[in-house]
């Protein structure tokens, strides 16, 4: 029988568990780092995309605000133009009416008054005598405000005297109603307001 003699020293077997744990740990760390790197890249791309979207929305908002300001400016200009046009067309009726009332005789008064643009006035006035109607007509013809005058109807209405009211209607006075149509100079009416 043969005997084997080993003159080499015997190696102790090392425990592989520590190496295996170390390699596994290193592998897990490398894998975690790789996953974190890709996740970080993904999040960075998302943040970049959102930042670009926010920038785009801000630019659109700025453009819309600028358009609104421009439209508001043009709208304001249009409104100012419309107001200016209306003011140039408007004739202060109170000035015209004051002027026409000043021309009336002492006991004359208006029954109806109608003013239509661009410068037509129609009214019915009451007078005591026919001479007052003629004098009022003459005063209107001489007025700078009136361009043409038309006396269409003169009617006589019987009214009781204010001072002597009698049940038997003995004191009845005629009261005359005249219907006038005037064409006026609107610029001259506006000048009435300037001279006041």
Buried (B, 14 or more C-beta within 10 A) or exposed (E): EEEEEEEEEEEEEEEEEEEEEEEEEEEEEEEEEEEEEEEEEEEEEEEEEEEEEEEEEEEEEEEEEEEEEEEEEEEEEEEEEEEEEEEEEEBEEEBBBEBBEEBBBEEBEBEEBEBEEEBEBBBBBBBBBEEBBEBBBEBBEEBEBBEEBEBEEEEEEEEBEEEEEEEEEEEEEEBBBBBBBBEBBBEBBBBBEEEE
